[in-house]
């Protein structure tokens, strides 16, 4: 097949060269819509279904806490794998590290108490400040994967940055963690978590396209890739159809 950039030109030149332009009879109708170039190059009228609307990505929000074993496994084995295998247009992810924590305002400063103790609060804060500093999901998610898959969420930031995002400034992230910015960001995570409808009963808590149901949660924990593939309305990526992942460990209940 001619390169895509040449197809419109070939379509214009075909009559002048005395040959017929690509005939519908010789190109299966189901292939006309595979690309705008094919439809533009064909002399015949493409079917009315050949409009190329962009399918919306599946929106997934993960509410989790940094030291919850079930959260770590879901993020590392399911979420990160799905993100690696699926194109960006198929899946959009939001991470909210807070989980079953509690907050209080002490003399104008936000204080947090976490289910797995102060180290988990620190882990939540590190990942929140990392997201704030990096901005770009594809920059910070591999670092969070590194933190959550390692032996210590709170002691490996420098090593994970060096491998996955050396352009980020670890000192700026540390300053965020120690300062008012980190506390304000964690307060926002608390607000997002408390606003869940229905309220979360455990973590990891998965919201898909703005909804949480027991069925969606179970499907996400069994095979997130399969769930996203079923929900995505665009052309199915090659990764779709992969098998599920073994049963997850018990969730971290409130």
C-alpha positions as CSV (number, residue, x, y, z in Angstrom):
1,X,0.0,0.0,0.0
2,X,1.2,3.5,-0.8
3,X,2.4,5.6,2.2
4,X,-0.6,7.4,3.8
5,X,0.8,10.8,2.9
6,X,0.7,9.9,-0.8
7,X,-2.8,8.5,-0.9
8,X,-4.7,11.9,-1.4
9,X,-2.3,12.8,-4.1
10,X,-2.7,9.5,-5.9
11,X,-6.5,9.9,-5.7
12,X,-6.2,13.2,-7.6
13,X,-3.7,11.9,-10.2
14,X,-5.6,8.7,-11.0
15,X,-8.1,10.2,-13.5
16,X,-5.3,12.1,-15.3
17,X,-3.2,9.0,-15.6
18,X,-6.1,7.3,-17.3
19,X,-6.6,4.7,-14.6
20,X,-9.5,4.3,-12.2
21,X,-9.1,5.5,-8.7
22,X,-9.3,2.8,-6.0
23,X,-12.6,1.1,-6.6
24,X,-15.1,0.3,-3.8
25,X,-15.6,-3.1,-5.5
26,X,-12.1,-4.1,-4.8
27,X,-11.8,-2.9,-1.2
28,X,-14.0,-4.5,1.4
29,X,-16.5,-2.0,2.8
30,X,-15.5,-2.8,6.4
31,X,-12.0,-1.5,5.6
32,X,-13.0,1.9,4.3
33,X,-13.4,3.3,7.8
34,X,-10.1,2.0,9.1
35,X,-8.4,5.3,8.4
36,X,-9.3,8.8,7.1
37,X,-6.7,8.4,4.4
38,X,-8.4,5.3,2.9
39,X,-11.7,7.0,2.9
40,X,-10.2,10.2,1.3
41,X,-8.4,8.2,-1.4
42,X,-11.4,6.2,-2.5
43,X,-13.3,7.6,-5.5
44,X,-16.6,6.3,-4.2
45,X,-18.5,7.7,-1.3
46,X,-17.5,6.1,2.0
47,X,-20.3,4.7,4.1
48,X,-22.1,7.2,6.5
49,X,-20.5,5.3,9.4
50,X,-17.1,6.4,8.3
51,X,-17.0,9.4,10.6
52,X,-14.1,9.0,13.0
53,X,-15.3,10.1,16.4
54,X,-12.7,9.7,19.1
55,X,-13.7,7.2,21.7
56,X,-13.5,8.5,25.2
57,X,-10.9,6.8,27.4
58,X,-12.1,4.7,30.3
59,X,-11.8,6.9,33.4
60,X,-10.4,5.0,36.4
61,X,-9.8,6.4,39.9
62,X,-7.9,4.4,42.5
63,X,-8.4,5.4,46.1
64,X,-5.7,3.7,48.1
65,X,-3.2,3.9,50.9
66,X,0.5,3.4,50.5
67,X,1.1,0.5,52.9
68,X,-2.1,-1.5,52.4
69,X,-0.9,-4.9,51.0
70,X,-4.0,-5.3,48.8
71,X,-3.5,-1.7,47.4
72,X,0.1,-2.4,46.6
73,X,-0.7,-5.6,44.8
74,X,-3.5,-4.1,42.8
75,X,-1.4,-1.1,41.8
76,X,1.7,-3.1,40.9
77,X,0.1,-6.2,39.3
78,X,-3.1,-4.9,37.8
79,X,-3.1,-1.2,37.3
80,X,0.5,-0.7,36.2
81,X,0.2,-3.7,33.9
82,X,-2.9,-2.4,32.2
83,X,-1.3,1.1,31.8
84,X,1.7,-0.4,30.1
85,X,-0.3,-2.6,27.8
86,X,-3.1,-0.1,26.8
87,X,-2.7,3.0,24.7
88,X,-3.1,6.4,26.4
89,X,-6.4,7.0,24.5
90,X,-8.0,3.9,26.1
91,X,-7.3,4.5,29.8
92,X,-7.1,7.6,32.0
93,X,-6.0,7.0,35.6
94,X,-6.4,9.2,38.7
95,X,-4.5,8.2,41.9
96,X,-5.7,9.4,45.3
97,X,-3.4,8.2,48.2
98,X,-5.3,8.6,51.4
99,X,-7.5,5.5,52.0
100,X,-8.7,4.9,55.5
101,X,-6.8,7.8,57.0
102,X,-8.3,10.5,59.3
103,X,-7.5,14.2,59.5
104,X,-8.0,16.9,62.0
105,X,-7.2,20.6,62.0
106,X,-4.9,21.4,64.8
107,X,-4.5,25.2,65.3
108,X,-4.8,25.8,61.6
109,X,-2.6,22.9,60.5
110,X,-3.8,19.7,59.1
111,X,-2.7,16.5,60.9
112,X,-3.3,13.0,59.6
113,X,-3.6,9.6,61.2
114,X,-3.2,6.6,59.0
115,X,-4.4,3.0,59.3
116,X,-0.9,1.5,59.1
117,X,0.7,4.2,61.2
118,X,3.0,7.3,60.6
119,X,5.1,5.5,57.9
120,X,1.9,5.1,55.8
121,X,1.1,8.8,56.2
122,X,4.6,9.6,55.1
123,X,4.2,7.3,52.1
124,X,0.9,8.9,51.1
125,X,2.5,12.3,51.4
126,X,5.6,11.3,49.3
127,X,3.4,10.0,46.5
128,X,1.1,13.0,46.6
129,X,4.0,15.5,46.5
130,X,5.6,13.4,43.7
131,X,2.5,13.8,41.6
132,X,2.3,17.5,42.4
133,X,5.9,18.1,41.3
134,X,5.9,15.8,38.2
135,X,2.5,16.9,36.9
136,X,2.7,14.3,34.0
137,X,1.2,10.9,34.8
138,X,3.6,9.0,32.6
139,X,6.4,10.6,34.6
140,X,5.2,9.9,38.1
141,X,3.4,6.6,37.7
142,X,6.5,4.5,37.1
143,X,8.1,6.1,40.2
144,X,5.0,5.2,42.3
145,X,5.2,1.7,40.8
146,X,8.8,1.5,42.0
147,X,7.9,2.7,45.5
148,X,5.0,0.3,45.9
149,X,6.8,-2.7,44.5
150,X,9.9,-2.3,46.6
151,X,10.7,-3.2,50.2
152,X,10.1,0.3,51.5
153,X,7.7,2.9,50.2
154,X,9.3,5.7,52.3
155,X,13.0,5.0,51.9
156,X,13.5,4.4,48.2
157,X,12.4,7.6,46.6
158,X,15.9,8.7,45.6
159,X,16.6,5.3,44.0
160,X,13.3,5.2,42.2
161,X,13.7,8.8,40.9
162,X,17.2,7.9,39.6
163,X,15.9,5.0,37.6
164,X,12.5,6.3,36.4
165,X,12.5,10.1,36.5
166,X,16.0,11.5,37.0
167,X,14.8,14.9,35.8
168,X,12.7,15.4,38.9
169,X,14.2,17.2,41.9
170,X,14.1,15.1,45.0
171,X,14.7,18.1,47.3
172,X,11.6,19.8,46.0
173,X,9.5,16.7,46.7
174,X,11.0,16.5,50.2
175,X,10.2,20.2,50.8
176,X,6.6,19.6,49.7
177,X,6.4,16.7,52.2
178,X,7.7,18.7,55.1
179,X,5.8,21.9,54.3
180,X,2.3,23.4,54.0
181,X,1.9,22.3,50.4
182,X,2.0,18.6,51.2
183,X,-0.5,19.1,54.0
184,X,-2.9,21.0,51.7
185,X,-2.6,18.4,49.0
186,X,-3.3,15.6,51.5
187,X,-6.3,17.6,52.8
188,X,-7.6,17.6,49.2
189,X,-7.1,13.9,49.0
190,X,-9.1,13.6,52.2
191,X,-11.9,15.7,50.7
192,X,-12.0,13.6,47.5
193,X,-12.1,10.4,49.5
194,X,-14.8,11.6,51.9
195,X,-16.9,12.8,48.9
196,X,-17.1,9.2,47.5
197,X,-20.7,8.1,46.7
198,X,-21.2,5.4,47.9
199,X,-18.7,6.0,50.8
200,X,-15.7,3.7,50.6
201,X,-15.8,0.6,52.8
202,X,-12.3,-0.6,52.1
203,X,-9.2,0.0,49.9
204,X,-8.3,-0.4,47.2
205,X,-11.5,1.3,46.1
206,X,-12.0,1.5,42.4
207,X,-14.2,4.0,40.6
208,X,-14.8,3.4,36.9
209,X,-16.3,6.1,34.7
210,X,-17.6,7.8,37.8
211,X,-19.2,4.7,39.3
212,X,-18.4,2.2,42.0
213,X,-20.3,-1.0,42.3
214,X,-19.5,-4.4,43.8
215,X,-19.5,-5.9,40.3
216,X,-17.1,-3.3,38.9
217,X,-14.8,-3.7,41.9
218,X,-14.7,-7.5,41.6
219,X,-14.0,-7.3,37.9
220,X,-11.3,-4.8,38.4
221,X,-9.6,-6.9,41.1
222,X,-9.9,-10.1,39.0
223,X,-8.8,-8.7,35.6
224,X,-8.6,-5.0,35.3
225,X,-7.2,-5.3,31.7
226,X,-10.3,-7.3,30.7
227,X,-12.6,-4.8,32.3
228,X,-11.1,-1.9,30.5
229,X,-11.1,-3.8,27.2
230,X,-14.8,-4.5,27.6
231,X,-15.7,-0.9,28.5
232,X,-13.5,0.9,25.9
233,X,-15.7,1.9,22.9
234,X,-12.8,2.5,20.5
235,X,-11.0,0.0,18.3
236,X,-9.8,-2.7,20.7
237,X,-6.1,-2.6,21.4
238,X,-4.0,-5.7,20.8
239,X,-3.6,-6.3,24.5
240,X,-7.3,-6.9,24.9
241,X,-8.2,-10.5,25.5
242,X,-5.4,-11.3,27.9
243,X,-6.2,-13.5,30.8
244,X,-7.0,-12.4,34.3
245,X,-4.7,-12.3,37.4
246,X,-5.1,-14.6,40.4
247,X,-7.3,-13.6,43.3
248,X,-6.2,-10.6,45.2
249,X,-5.5,-10.6,49.0
250,X,-8.1,-9.3,51.5
251,X,-8.8,-5.6,51.3
252,X,-7.9,-3.1,54.0
253,X,-11.3,-2.3,55.6
254,X,-12.0,0.8,57.6
